Amino acid sequence: MSKTFKIQGNDISDGFHTFDELYEHRCLLFLNLCLQSPQLCCYKQDYDEWFCLYMDSTCGQLSYHIPNKYLPLIEGKIGAIVKELDHWDGHTSAQVIERLQKLATNNNPKERE
C-alpha cells in the first residue's frame, strides 16, 4: 500500500484520518490508559494550553503533552504533582514506543507502595 498525503483544510490527511484527528485519538487513548491505573499517574501544567500526563509503568515512564481541554476528564481522578519539579525521566519518543510495546506484552501494571 503506497502512502499518499493530501492537504485537507489546514491539516494533512492520509485519506483515512487527518493528523489532528490522530492526535486526538492518541490523547484520549492515553488518558483512558491512565484512568485505568490512576495510582500510577500524575500530571503537571507545562504550558499555557497543555499539561503533561505521566504514567510510571513496569516498563518505564510514559508521558505525553495533552491539551488543557481534556483536564476535566482527569481532575480528581489522577493526582497532580504538587512540587515544581521535573518528573520527566529523559525518555525519548522511540523509548515510549518500546515501553508501550513491552507493557502490552507484559500487561502487568506496576503497583505503587
PDB file as gemmi writes it, atoms N, CA and C in Angstrom:
CRYST1    1.000    1.000    1.000  90.00  90.00  90.00 P 1                      
ATOM      1  N   MET A   1       0.852  -1.173   0.000  1.00  0.00           N  
ATOM      2  CA  MET A   1       0.000   0.000   0.000  1.00  0.00           C  
ATOM      3  C   MET A   1       0.898   1.236   0.000  1.00  0.00           C  
ATOM      4  N   SER A   2       0.736   2.079  -0.969  1.00  0.00           N  
ATOM      5  CA  SER A   2       1.551   3.291  -1.036  1.00  0.00           C  
ATOM      6  C   SER A   2       0.906   4.405  -0.223  1.00  0.00           C  
ATOM      7  N   LYS A   3       1.754   5.271   0.304  1.00  0.00           N  
ATOM      8  CA  LYS A   3       1.267   6.375   1.112  1.00  0.00           C  
ATOM      9  C   LYS A   3       1.059   7.599   0.228  1.00  0.00           C  
ATOM     10  N   THR A   4      -0.097   8.182   0.341  1.00  0.00           N  
ATOM     11  CA  THR A   4      -0.365   9.458  -0.309  1.00  0.00           C  
ATOM     12  C   THR A   4      -0.985  10.379   0.722  1.00  0.00           C  
ATOM     13  N   PHE A   5      -0.510  11.588   0.736  1.00  0.00           N  
ATOM     14  CA  PHE A   5      -0.987  12.569   1.696  1.00  0.00           C  
ATOM     15  C   PHE A   5      -1.566  13.755   0.951  1.00  0.00           C  
ATOM     16  N   LYS A   6      -2.626  14.305   1.511  1.00  0.00           N  
ATOM     17  CA  LYS A   6      -3.301  15.445   0.902  1.00  0.00           C  
ATOM     18  C   LYS A   6      -3.548  16.497   1.966  1.00  0.00           C  
ATOM     19  N   ILE A   7      -3.534  17.738   1.549  1.00  0.00           N  
ATOM     20  CA  ILE A   7      -3.905  18.822   2.442  1.00  0.00           C  
ATOM     21  C   ILE A   7      -5.432  18.858   2.485  1.00  0.00           C  
ATOM     22  N   GLN A   8      -5.970  18.804   3.681  1.00  0.00           N  
ATOM     23  CA  GLN A   8      -7.419  18.841   3.884  1.00  0.00           C  
ATOM     24  C   GLN A   8      -7.704  19.985   4.841  1.00  0.00           C  
ATOM     25  N   GLY A   9      -8.183  21.108   4.309  1.00  0.00           N  
ATOM     26  CA  GLY A   9      -8.355  22.306   5.122  1.00  0.00           C  
ATOM     27  C   GLY A   9      -6.983  22.801   5.547  1.00  0.00           C  
ATOM     28  N   ASN A  10      -6.770  22.926   6.848  1.00  0.00           N  
ATOM     29  CA  ASN A  10      -5.454  23.305   7.374  1.00  0.00           C  
ATOM     30  C   ASN A  10      -4.742  22.109   7.985  1.00  0.00           C  
ATOM     31  N   ASP A  11      -5.018  20.917   7.488  1.00  0.00           N  
ATOM     32  CA  ASP A  11      -4.482  19.698   8.071  1.00  0.00           C  
ATOM     33  C   ASP A  11      -3.971  18.784   6.962  1.00  0.00           C  
ATOM     34  N   ILE A  12      -3.253  17.734   7.352  1.00  0.00           N  
ATOM     35  CA  ILE A  12      -2.744  16.734   6.416  1.00  0.00           C  
ATOM     36  C   ILE A  12      -3.552  15.458   6.618  1.00  0.00           C  
ATOM     37  N   SER A  13      -3.936  14.825   5.522  1.00  0.00           N  
ATOM     38  CA  SER A  13      -4.718  13.595   5.595  1.00  0.00           C  
ATOM     39  C   SER A  13      -4.029  12.499   4.796  1.00  0.00           C  
ATOM     40  N   ASP A  14      -4.164  11.263   5.277  1.00  0.00           N  
ATOM     41  CA  ASP A  14      -3.674  10.106   4.529  1.00  0.00           C  
ATOM     42  C   ASP A  14      -4.813   9.465   3.738  1.00  0.00           C  
ATOM     43  N   GLY A  15      -5.938  10.133   3.683  1.00  0.00           N  
ATOM     44  CA  GLY A  15      -7.105   9.597   3.001  1.00  0.00           C  
ATOM     45  C   GLY A  15      -8.073   8.910   3.946  1.00  0.00           C  
ATOM     46  N   PHE A  16      -7.613   8.615   5.156  1.00  0.00           N  
ATOM     47  CA  PHE A  16      -8.445   7.976   6.173  1.00  0.00           C  
ATOM     48  C   PHE A  16      -8.634   8.884   7.382  1.00  0.00           C  
ATOM     49  N   HIS A  17      -7.535   9.478   7.830  1.00  0.00           N  
ATOM     50  CA  HIS A  17      -7.554  10.329   9.022  1.00  0.00           C  
ATOM     51  C   HIS A  17      -6.699  11.557   8.777  1.00  0.00           C  
ATOM     52  N   THR A  18      -7.036  12.628   9.484  1.00  0.00           N  
ATOM     53  CA  THR A  18      -6.167  13.797   9.460  1.00  0.00           C  
ATOM     54  C   THR A  18      -5.174  13.693  10.610  1.00  0.00           C  
ATOM     55  N   PHE A  19      -4.103  14.459  10.521  1.00  0.00           N  
ATOM     56  CA  PHE A  19      -3.109  14.495  11.583  1.00  0.00           C  
ATOM     57  C   PHE A  19      -3.761  14.914  12.897  1.00  0.00           C  
ATOM     58  N   ASP A  20      -4.590  15.961  12.851  1.00  0.00           N  
ATOM     59  CA  ASP A  20      -5.269  16.420  14.069  1.00  0.00           C  
ATOM     60  C   ASP A  20      -6.161  15.338  14.670  1.00  0.00           C  
ATOM     61  N   GLU A  21      -6.860  14.619  13.827  1.00  0.00           N  
ATOM     62  CA  GLU A  21      -7.734  13.550  14.318  1.00  0.00           C  
ATOM     63  C   GLU A  21      -6.921  12.445  15.000  1.00  0.00           C  
ATOM     64  N   LEU A  22      -5.806  12.057  14.404  1.00  0.00           N  
ATOM     65  CA  LEU A  22      -4.966  11.021  15.016  1.00  0.00           C  
ATOM     66  C   LEU A  22      -4.378  11.499  16.338  1.00  0.00           C  
ATOM     67  N   TYR A  23      -4.046  12.773  16.420  1.00  0.00           N  
ATOM     68  CA  TYR A  23      -3.524  13.328  17.660  1.00  0.00           C  
ATOM     69  C   TYR A  23      -4.598  13.281  18.751  1.00  0.00           C  
ATOM     70  N   GLU A  24      -5.839  13.586  18.398  1.00  0.00           N  
ATOM     71  CA  GLU A  24      -6.950  13.493  19.364  1.00  0.00           C  
ATOM     72  C   GLU A  24      -7.118  12.052  19.846  1.00  0.00           C  
ATOM     73  N   HIS A  25      -7.027  11.110  18.918  1.00  0.00           N  
ATOM     74  CA  HIS A  25      -7.117   9.697  19.289  1.00  0.00           C  
ATOM     75  C   HIS A  25      -6.033   9.348  20.304  1.00  0.00           C  
ATOM     76  N   ARG A  26      -4.774   9.736  20.026  1.00  0.00           N  
ATOM     77  CA  ARG A  26      -3.662   9.423  20.913  1.00  0.00           C  
ATOM     78  C   ARG A  26      -3.876  10.011  22.298  1.00  0.00           C  
ATOM     79  N   CYS A  27      -4.306  11.255  22.362  1.00  0.00           N  
ATOM     80  CA  CYS A  27      -4.539  11.901  23.657  1.00  0.00           C  
ATOM     81  C   CYS A  27      -5.596  11.154  24.455  1.00  0.00           C  
ATOM     82  N   LEU A  28      -6.700  10.836  23.822  1.00  0.00           N  
ATOM     83  CA  LEU A  28      -7.791  10.158  24.527  1.00  0.00           C  
ATOM     84  C   LEU A  28      -7.442   8.715  24.890  1.00  0.00           C  
ATOM     85  N   LEU A  29      -6.707   8.032  24.033  1.00  0.00           N  
ATOM     86  CA  LEU A  29      -6.281   6.673  24.369  1.00  0.00           C  
ATOM     87  C   LEU A  29      -5.354   6.678  25.581  1.00  0.00           C  
ATOM     88  N   PHE A  30      -4.399   7.618  25.632  1.00  0.00           N  
ATOM     89  CA  PHE A  30      -3.502   7.676  26.777  1.00  0.00           C  
ATOM     90  C   PHE A  30      -4.252   8.084  28.045  1.00  0.00           C  
ATOM     91  N   LEU A  31      -5.175   9.019  27.926  1.00  0.00           N  
ATOM     92  CA  LEU A  31      -6.000   9.390  29.085  1.00  0.00           C  
ATOM     93  C   LEU A  31      -6.737   8.173  29.629  1.00  0.00           C  
ATOM     94  N   ASN A  32      -7.322   7.393  28.744  1.00  0.00           N  
ATOM     95  CA  ASN A  32      -8.049   6.207  29.177  1.00  0.00           C  
ATOM     96  C   ASN A  32      -7.125   5.173  29.810  1.00  0.00           C  
ATOM     97  N   LEU A  33      -5.929   5.004  29.269  1.00  0.00           N  
ATOM     98  CA  LEU A  33      -4.958   4.094  29.872  1.00  0.00           C  
ATOM     99  C   LEU A  33      -4.616   4.560  31.282  1.00  0.00           C  
ATOM    100  N   CYS A  34      -4.388   5.854  31.442  1.00  0.00           N  
ATOM    101  CA  CYS A  34      -4.049   6.405  32.762  1.00  0.00           C  
ATOM    102  C   CYS A  34      -5.212   6.269  33.748  1.00  0.00           C  
ATOM    103  N   LEU A  35      -6.420   6.443  33.269  1.00  0.00           N  
ATOM    104  CA  LEU A  35      -7.584   6.319  34.151  1.00  0.00           C  
ATOM    105  C   LEU A  35      -7.813   4.878  34.607  1.00  0.00           C  
ATOM    106  N   GLN A  36      -7.243   3.909  33.895  1.00  0.00           N  
ATOM    107  CA  GLN A  36      -7.341   2.513  34.314  1.00  0.00           C  
ATOM    108  C   GLN A  36      -6.430   2.208  35.498  1.00  0.00           C  
ATOM    109  N   SER A  37      -5.353   2.980  35.646  1.00  0.00           N  
ATOM    110  CA  SER A  37      -4.410   2.805  36.765  1.00  0.00           C  
ATOM    111  C   SER A  37      -4.008   4.188  37.284  1.00  0.00           C  
ATOM    112  N   PRO A  38      -4.959   4.943  37.830  1.00  0.00           N  
ATOM    113  CA  PRO A  38      -4.662   6.320  38.230  1.00  0.00           C  
ATOM    114  C   PRO A  38      -3.592   6.436  39.318  1.00  0.00           C  
ATOM    115  N   GLN A  39      -3.409   5.388  40.118  1.00  0.00           N  
ATOM    116  CA  GLN A  39      -2.396   5.417  41.175  1.00  0.00           C  
ATOM    117  C   GLN A  39      -0.979   5.447  40.594  1.00  0.00           C  
ATOM    118  N   LEU A  40      -0.837   5.120  39.336  1.00  0.00           N  
ATOM    119  CA  LEU A  40       0.467   5.129  38.670  1.00  0.00           C  
ATOM    120  C   LEU A  40       0.725   6.429  37.921  1.00  0.00           C  
ATOM    121  N   CYS A  41      -0.222   7.357  37.988  1.00  0.00           N  
ATOM    122  CA  CYS A  41      -0.176   8.529  37.114  1.00  0.00           C  
ATOM    123  C   CYS A  41      -0.200   9.845  37.882  1.00  0.00           C  
ATOM    124  N   CYS A  42       0.315  10.870  37.246  1.00  0.00           N  
ATOM    125  CA  CYS A  42       0.241  12.230  37.762  1.00  0.00           C  
ATOM    126  C   CYS A  42       0.354  13.183  36.579  1.00  0.00           C  
ATOM    127  N   TYR A  43       0.083  14.438  36.833  1.00  0.00           N  
ATOM    128  CA  TYR A  43       0.202  15.426  35.760  1.00  0.00           C  
ATOM    129  C   TYR A  43       0.678  16.746  36.321  1.00  0.00           C  
ATOM    130  N   LYS A  44       1.199  17.577  35.446  1.00  0.00           N  
ATOM    131  CA  LYS A  44       1.566  18.938  35.826  1.00  0.00           C  
ATOM    132  C   LYS A  44       1.329  19.853  34.638  1.00  0.00           C  
ATOM    133  N   GLN A  45       1.012  21.090  34.953  1.00  0.00           N  
ATOM    134  CA  GLN A  45       0.825  22.099  33.911  1.00  0.00           C  
ATOM    135  C   GLN A  45       2.195  22.404  33.325  1.00  0.00           C  
ATOM    136  N   ASP A  46       2.324  22.310  32.025  1.00  0.00           N  
ATOM    137  CA  ASP A  46       3.613  22.525  31.385  1.00  0.00           C  
ATOM    138  C   ASP A  46       3.644  23.826  30.591  1.00  0.00           C  
ATOM    139  N   TYR A  47       2.593  24.099  29.871  1.00  0.00           N  
ATOM    140  CA  TYR A  47       2.487  25.296  29.049  1.00  0.00           C  
ATOM    141  C   TYR A  47       1.106  25.894  29.280  1.00  0.00           C  
ATOM    142  N   ASP A  48       0.859  27.056  28.729  1.00  0.00           N  
ATOM    143  CA  ASP A  48      -0.436  27.711  28.929  1.00  0.00           C  
ATOM    144  C   ASP A  48      -1.612  26.838  28.524  1.00  0.00           C  
ATOM    145  N   GLU A  49      -1.495  26.125  27.433  1.00  0.00           N  
ATOM    146  CA  GLU A  49      -2.632  25.359  26.914  1.00  0.00           C  
ATOM    147  C   GLU A  49      -2.432  23.846  26.979  1.00  0.00           C  
ATOM    148  N   TRP A  50      -1.390  23.400  27.661  1.00  0.00           N  
ATOM    149  CA  TRP A  50      -1.048  21.981  27.707  1.00  0.00           C  
ATOM    150  C   TRP A  50      -0.651  21.557  29.117  1.00  0.00           C  
ATOM    151  N   PHE A  51      -0.947  20.310  29.452  1.00  0.00           N  
ATOM    152  CA  PHE A  51      -0.393  19.701  30.655  1.00  0.00           C  
ATOM    153  C   PHE A  51       0.335  18.435  30.234  1.00  0.00           C  
ATOM    154  N   CYS A  52       1.254  17.984  31.073  1.00  0.00           N  
ATOM    155  CA  CYS A  52       1.978  16.755  30.796  1.00  0.00           C  
ATOM    156  C   CYS A  52       1.441  15.671  31.713  1.00  0.00           C  
ATOM    157  N   LEU A  53       1.046  14.570  31.124  1.00  0.00           N  
ATOM    158  CA  LEU A  53       0.478  13.439  31.847  1.00  0.00           C  
ATOM    159  C   LEU A  53       1.515  12.322  31.870  1.00  0.00           C  
ATOM    160  N   TYR A  54       1.820  11.816  33.066  1.00  0.00           N  
ATOM    161  CA  TYR A  54       2.848  10.802  33.261  1.00  0.00           C  
ATOM    162  C   TYR A  54       2.235   9.511  33.773  1.00  0.00           C  
ATOM    163  N   MET A  55       2.815   8.390  33.340  1.00  0.00           N  
ATOM    164  CA  MET A  55       2.486   7.085  33.913  1.00  0.00           C  
ATOM    165  C   MET A  55       3.793   6.368  34.219  1.00  0.00           C  
ATOM    166  N   ASP A  56       3.927   5.874  35.443  1.00  0.00           N  
ATOM    167  CA  ASP A  56       5.082   5.066  35.820  1.00  0.00           C  
ATOM    168  C   ASP A  56       4.682   3.603  35.696  1.00  0.00           C  
ATOM    169  N   SER A  57       5.072   2.981  34.597  1.00  0.00           N  
ATOM    170  CA  SER A  57       4.715   1.585  34.356  1.00  0.00           C  
ATOM    171  C   SER A  57       5.882   0.676  34.711  1.00  0.00           C  
ATOM    172  N   THR A  58       5.648  -0.608  34.722  1.00  0.00           N  
ATOM    173  CA  THR A  58       6.713  -1.576  34.982  1.00  0.00           C  
ATOM    174  C   THR A  58       7.786  -1.507  33.902  1.00  0.00           C  
ATOM    175  N   CYS A  59       7.440  -0.975  32.761  1.00  0.00           N  
ATOM    176  CA  CYS A  59       8.373  -0.903  31.634  1.00  0.00           C  
ATOM    177  C   CYS A  59       9.032   0.460  31.510  1.00  0.00           C  
ATOM    178  N   GLY A  60       8.769   1.341  32.458  1.00  0.00           N  
ATOM    179  CA  GLY A  60       9.352   2.671  32.421  1.00  0.00           C  
ATOM    180  C   GLY A  60       8.284   3.739  32.314  1.00  0.00           C  
ATOM    181  N   GLN A  61       8.738   4.976  32.432  1.00  0.00           N  
ATOM    182  CA  GLN A  61       7.817   6.100  32.415  1.00  0.00           C  
ATOM    183  C   GLN A  61       7.287   6.362  31.004  1.00  0.00           C  
ATOM    184  N   LEU A  62       6.012   6.724  30.937  1.00  0.00           N  
ATOM    185  CA  LEU A  62       5.364   7.154  29.698  1.00  0.00           C  
ATOM    186  C   LEU A  62       4.841   8.551  29.940  1.00  0.00           C  
ATOM    187  N   SER A  63       4.947   9.424  28.957  1.00  0.00           N  
ATOM    188  CA  SER A  63       4.378  10.761  29.128  1.00  0.00           C  
ATOM    189  C   SER A  63       3.994  11.355  27.783  1.00  0.00           C  
ATOM    190  N   TYR A  64       2.965  12.176  27.832  1.00  0.00           N  
ATOM    191  CA  TYR A  64       2.501  12.908  26.650  1.00  0.00           C  
ATOM    192  C   TYR A  64       2.001  14.271  27.087  1.00  0.00           C  
ATOM    193  N   HIS A  65       2.172  15.253  26.227  1.00  0.00           N  
ATOM    194  CA  HIS A  65       1.527  16.548  26.432  1.00  0.00           C  
ATOM    195  C   HIS A  65       0.099  16.418  25.926  1.00  0.00           C  
ATOM    196  N   ILE A  66      -0.831  16.912  26.721  1.00  0.00           N  
ATOM    197  CA  ILE A  66      -2.260  16.789  26.448  1.00  0.00           C  
ATOM    198  C   ILE A  66      -2.876  18.189  26.485  1.00  0.00           C  
ATOM    199  N   PRO A  67      -3.762  18.520  25.558  1.00  0.00           N  
ATOM    200  CA  PRO A  67      -4.413  19.840  25.596  1.00  0.00           C  
ATOM    201  C   PRO A  67      -5.251  20.020  26.859  1.00  0.00           C  
ATOM    202  N   ASN A  68      -5.238  21.226  27.393  1.00  0.00           N  
ATOM    203  CA  ASN A  68      -5.991  21.529  28.621  1.00  0.00           C  
ATOM    204  C   ASN A  68      -7.476  21.220  28.512  1.00  0.00           C  
ATOM    205  N   LYS A  69      -8.032  21.166  27.312  1.00  0.00           N  
ATOM    206  CA  LYS A  69      -9.466  20.884  27.185  1.00  0.00           C  
ATOM    207  C   LYS A  69      -9.818  19.509  27.768  1.00  0.00           C  
ATOM    208  N   TYR A  70      -8.816  18.632  27.923  1.00  0.00           N  
ATOM    209  CA  TYR A  70      -9.054  17.307  28.490  1.00  0.00           C  
ATOM    210  C   TYR A  70      -8.800  17.229  29.993  1.00  0.00           C  
ATOM    211  N   LEU A  71      -8.319  18.299  30.599  1.00  0.00           N  
ATOM    212  CA  LEU A  71      -8.039  18.304  32.027  1.00  0.00           C  
ATOM    213  C   LEU A  71      -9.247  17.923  32.888  1.00  0.00           C  
ATOM    214  N   PRO A  72     -10.465  18.381  32.556  1.00  0.00           N  
ATOM    215  CA  PRO A  72     -11.623  17.980  33.370  1.00  0.00           C  
ATOM    216  C   PRO A  72     -11.859  16.464  33.424  1.00  0.00           C  
ATOM    217  N   LEU A  73     -11.348  15.725  32.444  1.00  0.00           N  
ATOM    218  CA  LEU A  73     -11.537  14.274  32.436  1.00  0.00           C  
ATOM    219  C   LEU A  73     -10.692  13.563  33.494  1.00  0.00           C  
ATOM    220  N   ILE A  74      -9.615  14.217  33.967  1.00  0.00           N  
ATOM    221  CA  ILE A  74      -8.741  13.555  34.939  1.00  0.00           C  
ATOM    222  C   ILE A  74      -8.704  14.245  36.301  1.00  0.00           C  
ATOM    223  N   GLU A  75      -9.155  15.484  36.385  1.00  0.00           N  
ATOM    224  CA  GLU A  75      -9.111  16.188  37.662  1.00  0.00           C  
ATOM    225  C   GLU A  75      -9.907  15.422  38.710  1.00  0.00           C  
ATOM    226  N   GLY A  76      -9.298  15.235  39.864  1.00  0.00           N  
ATOM    227  CA  GLY A  76      -9.937  14.491  40.946  1.00  0.00           C  
ATOM    228  C   GLY A  76      -9.802  12.990  40.810  1.00  0.00           C  
ATOM    229  N   LYS A  77      -9.268  12.527  39.679  1.00  0.00           N  
ATOM    230  CA  LYS A  77      -9.085  11.095  39.458  1.00  0.00           C  
ATOM    231  C   LYS A  77      -7.609  10.717  39.407  1.00  0.00           C  
ATOM    232  N   ILE A  78      -6.792  11.651  38.913  1.00  0.00           N  
ATOM    233  CA  ILE A  78      -5.351  11.457  38.815  1.00  0.00           C  
ATOM    234  C   ILE A  78      -4.703  12.614  39.555  1.00  0.00           C  
ATOM    235  N   GLY A  79      -3.720  12.319  40.379  1.00  0.00           N  
ATOM    236  CA  GLY A  79      -3.094  13.351  41.198  1.00  0.00           C  
ATOM    237  C   GLY A  79      -2.154  14.258  40.429  1.00  0.00           C  
ATOM    238  N   ALA A  80      -2.188  15.525  40.787  1.00  0.00           N  
ATOM    239  CA  ALA A  80      -1.255  16.492  40.214  1.00  0.00           C  
ATOM    240  C   ALA A  80       0.043  16.461  40.995  1.00  0.00           C  
ATOM    241  N   ILE A  81       1.142  16.780  40.327  1.00  0.00           N  
ATOM    242  CA  ILE A  81       2.419  16.926  41.005  1.00  0.00           C  
ATOM    243  C   ILE A  81       2.350  18.217  41.791  1.00  0.00           C  
ATOM    244  N   VAL A  82       2.557  18.132  43.089  1.00  0.00           N  
ATOM    245  CA  VAL A  82       2.418  19.302  43.947  1.00  0.00           C  
ATOM    246  C   VAL A  82       3.635  20.210  43.830  1.00  0.00           C  
ATOM    247  N   LYS A  83       4.823  19.648  43.939  1.00  0.00           N  
ATOM    248  CA  LYS A  83       6.042  20.438  43.870  1.00  0.00           C  
ATOM    249  C   LYS A  83       6.391  20.734  42.417  1.00  0.00           C  
ATOM    250  N   GLU A  84       7.014  21.869  42.199  1.00  0.00           N  
ATOM    251  CA  GLU A  84       7.508  22.191  40.870  1.00  0.00           C  
ATOM    252  C   GLU A  84       8.831  21.450  40.675  1.00  0.00           C  
ATOM    253  N   LEU A  85       8.772  20.305  40.085  1.00  0.00           N  
ATOM    254  CA  LEU A  85       9.965  19.527  39.828  1.00  0.00           C  
ATOM    255  C   LEU A  85       9.845  18.869  38.471  1.00  0.00           C  
ATOM    256  N   ASP A  86      10.965  18.516  37.942  1.00  0.00           N  
ATOM    257  CA  ASP A  86      10.978  17.881  36.638  1.00  0.00           C  
ATOM    258  C   ASP A  86      10.829  16.380  36.841  1.00  0.00           C  
ATOM    259  N   HIS A  87       9.645  15.885  36.637  1.00  0.00           N  
ATOM    260  CA  HIS A  87       9.335  14.476  36.853  1.00  0.00           C  
ATOM    261  C   HIS A  87       9.784  13.607  35.674  1.00  0.00           C  
ATOM    262  N   TRP A  88      10.010  14.220  34.523  1.00  0.00           N  
ATOM    263  CA  TRP A  88      10.359  13.505  33.301  1.00  0.00           C  
ATOM    264  C   TRP A  88      11.685  12.767  33.471  1.00  0.00           C  
ATOM    265  N   ASP A  89      11.738  11.497  33.087  1.00  0.00           N  
ATOM    266  CA  ASP A  89      12.950  10.689  33.257  1.00  0.00           C  
ATOM    267  C   ASP A  89      13.916  10.795  32.080  1.00  0.00           C  
ATOM    268  N   GLY A  90      13.620  11.633  31.108  1.00  0.00           N  
ATOM    269  CA  GLY A  90      14.509  11.832  29.965  1.00  0.00           C  
ATOM    270  C   GLY A  90      14.227  10.912  28.786  1.00  0.00           C  
ATOM    271  N   HIS A  91      13.140  10.159  28.824  1.00  0.00           N  
ATOM    272  CA  HIS A  91      12.844   9.218  27.750  1.00  0.00           C  
ATOM    273  C   HIS A  91      12.606   9.937  26.416  1.00  0.00           C  
ATOM    274  N   THR A  92      12.893   9.214  25.359  1.00  0.00           N  
ATOM    275  CA  THR A  92      12.664   9.712  24.001  1.00  0.00           C  
ATOM    276  C   THR A  92      11.339   9.166  23.480  1.00  0.00           C  
ATOM    277  N   SER A  93      10.912   9.686  22.362  1.00  0.00           N  
ATOM    278  CA  SER A  93       9.696   9.193  21.718  1.00  0.00           C  
ATOM    279  C   SER A  93       9.846   7.711  21.343  1.00  0.00           C  
ATOM    280  N   ALA A  94      11.023   7.345  20.855  1.00  0.00           N  
ATOM    281  CA  ALA A  94      11.280   5.944  20.495  1.00  0.00           C  
ATOM    282  C   ALA A  94      11.201   5.045  21.724  1.00  0.00           C  
ATOM    283  N   GLN A  95      11.689   5.518  22.860  1.00  0.00           N  
ATOM    284  CA  GLN A  95      11.620   4.731  24.095  1.00  0.00           C  
ATOM    285  C   GLN A  95      10.181   4.548  24.565  1.00  0.00           C  
ATOM    286  N   VAL A  96       9.346   5.561  24.367  1.00  0.00           N  
ATOM    287  CA  VAL A  96       7.928   5.425  24.729  1.00  0.00           C  
ATOM    288  C   VAL A  96       7.292   4.313  23.900  1.00  0.00           C  
ATOM    289  N   ILE A  97       7.605   4.276  22.619  1.00  0.00           N  
ATOM    290  CA  ILE A  97       7.071   3.211  21.750  1.00  0.00           C  
ATOM    291  C   ILE A  97       7.532   1.843  22.255  1.00  0.00           C  
ATOM    292  N   GLU A  98       8.822   1.722  22.573  1.00  0.00           N  
ATOM    293  CA  GLU A  98       9.345   0.454  23.096  1.00  0.00           C  
ATOM    294  C   GLU A  98       8.663   0.065  24.408  1.00  0.00           C  
ATOM    295  N   ARG A  99       8.481   1.037  25.300  1.00  0.00           N  
ATOM    296  CA  ARG A  99       7.857   0.770  26.599  1.00  0.00           C  
ATOM    297  C   ARG A  99       6.396   0.380  26.454  1.00  0.00           C  
ATOM    298  N   LEU A 100       5.691   1.030  25.544  1.00  0.00           N  
ATOM    299  CA  LEU A 100       4.288   0.661  25.299  1.00  0.00           C  
ATOM    300  C   LEU A 100       4.186  -0.757  24.752  1.00  0.00           C  
ATOM    301  N   GLN A 101       5.104  -1.114  23.855  1.00  0.00           N  
ATOM    302  CA  GLN A 101       5.120  -2.473  23.303  1.00  0.00           C  
ATOM    303  C   GLN A 101       5.374  -3.491  24.407  1.00  0.00           C  
ATOM    304  N   LYS A 102       6.358  -3.218  25.264  1.00  0.00           N  
ATOM    305  CA  LYS A 102       6.659  -4.126  26.381  1.00  0.00           C  
ATOM    306  C   LYS A 102       5.484  -4.211  27.347  1.00  0.00           C  
ATOM    307  N   LEU A 103       4.865  -3.070  27.616  1.00  0.00           N  
ATOM    308  CA  LEU A 103       3.723  -3.052  28.526  1.00  0.00           C  
ATOM    309  C   LEU A 103       2.578  -3.903  27.973  1.00  0.00           C  
ATOM    310  N   ALA A 104       2.335  -3.804  26.676  1.00  0.00           N  
ATOM    311  CA  ALA A 104       1.286  -4.612  26.045  1.00  0.00           C  
ATOM    312  C   ALA A 104       1.630  -6.098  26.104  1.00  0.00           C  
ATOM    313  N   THR A 105       2.907  -6.409  25.972  1.00  0.00           N  
ATOM    314  CA  THR A 105       3.349  -7.800  26.032  1.00  0.00           C  
ATOM    315  C   THR A 105       3.240  -8.346  27.455  1.00  0.00           C  
ATOM    316  N   ASN A 106       3.678  -7.542  28.421  1.00  0.00           N  
ATOM    317  CA  ASN A 106       3.642  -7.965  29.821  1.00  0.00           C  
ATOM    318  C   ASN A 106       2.254  -7.848  30.416  1.00  0.00           C  
ATOM    319  N   ASN A 107       1.544  -6.786  30.057  1.00  0.00           N  
ATOM    320  CA  ASN A 107       0.205  -6.490  30.576  1.00  0.00           C  
ATOM    321  C   ASN A 107       0.134  -6.671  32.088  1.00  0.00           C  
ATOM    322  N   ASN A 108       1.115  -6.051  32.778  1.00  0.00           N  
ATOM    323  CA  ASN A 108       1.228  -6.197  34.217  1.00  0.00           C  
ATOM    324  C   ASN A 108       1.495  -4.817  34.821  1.00  0.00           C  
ATOM    325  N   PRO A 109       0.467  -4.060  35.194  1.00  0.00           N  
ATOM    326  CA  PRO A 109       0.710  -2.729  35.736  1.00  0.00           C  
ATOM    327  C   PRO A 109       1.510  -2.762  37.030  1.00  0.00           C  
ATOM    328  N   LYS A 110       2.360  -1.776  37.173  1.00  0.00           N  
ATOM    329  CA  LYS A 110       3.192  -1.637  38.370  1.00  0.00           C  
ATOM    330  C   LYS A 110       2.313  -1.231  39.552  1.00  0.00           C  
ATOM    331  N   GLU A 111       2.571  -1.780  40.702  1.00  0.00           N  
ATOM    332  CA  GLU A 111       1.836  -1.407  41.913  1.00  0.00           C  
ATOM    333  C   GLU A 111       2.673  -0.435  42.710  1.00  0.00           C  
ATOM    334  N   ARG A 112       2.114   0.692  43.071  1.00  0.00           N  
ATOM    335  CA  ARG A 112       2.808   1.641  43.932  1.00  0.00           C  
ATOM    336  C   ARG A 112       2.614   1.237  45.375  1.00  0.00           C  
ATOM    337  N   GLU A 113       3.629   1.490  46.160  1.00  0.00           N  
ATOM    338  CA  GLU A 113       3.524   1.164  47.596  1.00  0.00           C  
ATOM    339  C   GLU A 113       2.877   2.275  48.358  1.00  0.00           C  
TER     340      GLU A 113                                                      
END                                                                             
